[in-house]
Amino acid sequence: VWKLGTVNYLEALKLQEKLFSNRKAHKILDTLLSLLHSPTYTLGKHHLIPVISLCDVGLGARNYVERLELTMIEMASLHGVKASARKKCETGVWVGDRKIGAIGVCISSRITSHGLAFNIDPDLDYFKHIVPCGIADKQVTSLRRETGTVLPSDEVINEPLISCFARIFGFKNLIWKENKSILLDNGKPERHVD
């Protein structure tokens, strides 16, 4: 698990592509990136980017997406928010008719990239300028809006989200890392990333 803090979107994309290539070539183990993007329309979302082998965890694409949804549902419930997955082909996680978590995955050669974005405390006004996930008649919400409380810092929120992911996917013995420069300096991730 790499806790990267705030990372420019393009930098995160490059890193994700490198990890994907290395995972596909069996040079690294399954890896989870946890990060925030600097000001973009995803501002205020916690992103979890799993780079994992679906073969190794014994999942198909649908089960993988369902477990990403369960990760966010469990995270919301930790704060007293009742969230659920939609039934009519609308992926992500919802509180009533308001979307609190989005999923965007890429699976190639049964290796995953991209992942989930969970709204912690974004400026919801940004969503007035776009049609999130192509759904024009629904609102976007956040954990802060739903709880009506000031939330803990990003660091405090970060670890329960990762823990929910690890439990739902059956990952144990996580190795936590925070220094993203190790991943980016020489253009190659460490061989023992877990």
C-alpha positions as CSV (number, residue, x, y, z in Angstrom):
1,V,0.0,0.0,0.0
2,W,1.5,3.3,-1.1
3,K,0.0,6.3,0.7
4,L,1.0,9.1,-1.6
5,G,-0.9,12.2,-0.4
6,T,-1.7,14.7,-3.1
7,V,-0.4,13.8,-6.5
8,N,-0.8,15.6,-9.8
9,Y,-3.2,13.6,-12.0
10,L,-0.8,13.1,-14.9
11,E,2.0,12.0,-12.5
12,A,-0.4,9.5,-10.9
13,L,-1.4,8.2,-14.3
14,K,2.3,7.7,-15.3
15,L,3.0,5.9,-12.1
16,Q,-0.1,3.7,-12.5
17,E,1.0,2.8,-16.0
18,K,4.5,1.8,-14.8
19,L,3.1,-0.3,-12.0
20,F,0.6,-1.9,-14.4
21,S,3.4,-2.9,-16.7
22,N,5.5,-4.3,-13.9
23,R,2.6,-6.2,-12.4
24,K,1.8,-7.7,-15.8
25,A,5.4,-8.8,-16.1
26,H,5.3,-10.3,-12.6
27,K,8.0,-7.9,-11.4
28,I,5.9,-6.6,-8.5
29,L,3.2,-8.0,-6.2
30,D,-0.3,-6.6,-6.0
31,T,-0.1,-2.9,-5.2
32,L,-2.6,-0.3,-3.9
33,L,-2.1,3.4,-4.4
34,S,-4.0,5.8,-2.1
35,L,-4.0,9.4,-3.1
36,L,-5.7,12.7,-3.7
37,H,-5.4,14.7,-6.9
38,S,-4.4,18.4,-6.9
39,P,-7.2,20.7,-8.1
40,T,-9.1,18.9,-10.8
41,Y,-12.8,17.9,-10.9
42,T,-11.8,15.0,-8.6
43,L,-10.7,17.5,-5.9
44,G,-11.6,16.2,-2.5
45,K,-12.0,12.5,-3.5
46,H,-9.8,9.8,-2.0
47,H,-8.7,7.6,-4.8
48,L,-7.7,4.0,-4.4
49,I,-5.9,2.5,-7.4
50,P,-5.5,-1.2,-7.2
51,V,-2.9,-2.7,-9.5
52,I,-3.7,-6.4,-8.9
53,S,-4.0,-9.7,-10.7
54,L,-7.6,-10.8,-10.8
55,C,-6.2,-14.4,-11.4
56,D,-4.3,-14.2,-8.1
57,V,-7.3,-13.1,-6.1
58,G,-9.7,-15.4,-8.0
59,L,-12.1,-12.7,-9.2
60,G,-13.9,-11.9,-12.4
61,A,-14.5,-8.3,-13.6
62,R,-18.0,-8.1,-12.2
63,N,-17.0,-9.4,-8.7
64,Y,-14.1,-7.0,-8.7
65,V,-16.4,-4.0,-9.3
66,E,-18.8,-5.3,-6.7
67,R,-16.1,-5.5,-4.1
68,L,-14.9,-2.0,-4.9
69,E,-18.5,-0.9,-4.3
70,L,-18.6,-2.8,-1.0
71,T,-15.4,-1.1,0.1
72,M,-17.0,2.3,-0.2
73,I,-20.3,1.1,1.3
74,E,-18.4,-0.1,4.4
75,M,-16.4,3.1,4.6
76,A,-19.6,5.1,4.6
77,S,-21.1,2.9,7.2
78,L,-18.1,3.6,9.5
79,H,-19.4,7.2,9.6
80,G,-23.1,6.3,10.0
81,V,-24.0,6.8,6.4
82,K,-26.2,4.2,4.8
83,A,-24.9,3.8,1.2
84,S,-25.7,1.1,-1.4
85,A,-24.9,0.0,-4.9
86,R,-27.4,0.8,-7.6
87,K,-29.3,-2.0,-9.3
88,K,-29.9,-0.5,-12.8
89,C,-26.5,-0.5,-14.5
90,E,-25.3,2.6,-12.5
91,T,-22.0,1.6,-10.9
92,G,-20.7,3.3,-7.9
93,V,-22.1,3.9,-4.5
94,W,-25.1,5.9,-3.6
95,V,-26.9,7.5,-0.7
96,G,-30.4,7.6,-1.9
97,D,-30.2,9.2,-5.3
98,R,-26.9,11.0,-4.6
99,K,-23.6,9.5,-5.7
100,I,-20.9,9.4,-3.1
101,G,-18.4,7.1,-4.8
102,A,-17.4,6.5,-8.4
103,I,-15.7,3.5,-10.0
104,G,-13.7,3.6,-13.2
105,V,-11.6,0.5,-13.8
106,C,-9.4,-0.8,-16.6
107,I,-8.7,-4.5,-16.8
108,S,-6.1,-5.8,-19.3
109,S,-4.6,-9.2,-19.2
110,R,-6.5,-9.7,-16.0
111,I,-4.5,-6.9,-14.3
112,T,-6.4,-4.0,-12.9
113,S,-5.7,-0.3,-13.0
114,H,-7.7,2.9,-12.2
115,G,-10.2,2.1,-9.4
116,L,-12.4,4.0,-7.1
117,A,-13.0,7.6,-6.0
118,F,-14.8,8.2,-2.7
119,N,-16.1,11.7,-2.0
120,I,-14.9,12.8,1.4
121,D,-15.2,16.6,1.3
122,P,-15.0,18.0,-2.2
123,D,-16.4,21.4,-3.3
124,L,-19.7,20.1,-4.7
125,D,-20.1,23.2,-6.8
126,Y,-17.6,21.7,-9.3
127,F,-20.2,19.0,-10.2
128,K,-22.6,21.7,-11.4
129,H,-20.3,22.1,-14.5
130,I,-20.2,18.5,-15.5
131,V,-22.5,15.5,-15.9
132,P,-20.8,13.0,-13.5
133,C,-20.6,9.5,-14.9
134,G,-23.0,10.5,-17.6
135,I,-26.0,10.6,-15.2
136,A,-27.7,14.0,-15.6
137,D,-30.6,13.6,-13.3
138,K,-28.8,12.7,-10.1
139,Q,-26.7,14.7,-7.6
140,V,-23.3,14.1,-6.2
141,T,-22.8,14.0,-2.5
142,S,-19.9,13.6,0.0
143,L,-19.3,12.1,3.4
144,R,-19.2,15.5,4.9
145,R,-22.5,16.5,3.4
146,E,-24.2,13.3,4.5
147,T,-22.8,13.4,8.1
148,G,-23.1,17.1,8.6
149,T,-19.9,17.1,10.6
150,V,-16.3,18.2,10.2
151,L,-14.4,15.1,9.3
152,P,-11.0,13.9,10.5
153,S,-7.9,14.8,8.4
154,D,-7.1,13.0,5.2
155,E,-4.6,10.8,7.0
156,V,-7.2,9.7,9.5
157,I,-9.8,9.0,6.7
158,N,-7.2,7.3,4.5
159,E,-6.4,4.3,6.7
160,P,-10.0,3.1,7.3
161,L,-10.7,3.2,3.6
162,I,-7.6,1.1,2.9
163,S,-8.5,-1.3,5.7
164,C,-12.0,-1.7,4.2
165,F,-10.5,-2.5,0.9
166,A,-8.0,-5.0,2.4
167,R,-10.6,-6.8,4.4
168,I,-13.1,-7.1,1.5
169,F,-10.4,-8.3,-0.9
170,G,-8.8,-10.7,1.6
171,F,-5.4,-8.9,1.7
172,K,-3.5,-9.5,5.0
173,N,-0.1,-8.4,6.1
174,L,-0.1,-5.1,4.3
175,I,3.2,-3.3,3.9
176,W,2.6,0.5,4.2
177,K,4.9,2.9,2.3
178,E,4.7,6.7,1.9
179,N,7.7,7.9,0.0
180,K,6.6,8.2,-3.6
181,S,10.0,9.5,-4.7
182,I,11.2,5.8,-4.5
183,L,8.6,5.0,-7.1
184,L,9.3,7.9,-9.4
185,D,13.1,8.8,-9.1
186,N,14.6,6.1,-11.3
187,G,11.5,5.4,-13.3
188,K,11.2,1.9,-11.8
189,P,9.1,0.8,-8.8
190,E,10.8,-1.2,-6.2
191,R,10.7,-5.0,-6.8
192,H,9.2,-5.7,-3.3
193,V,6.2,-3.4,-3.5
194,D,3.3,-5.1,-1.8
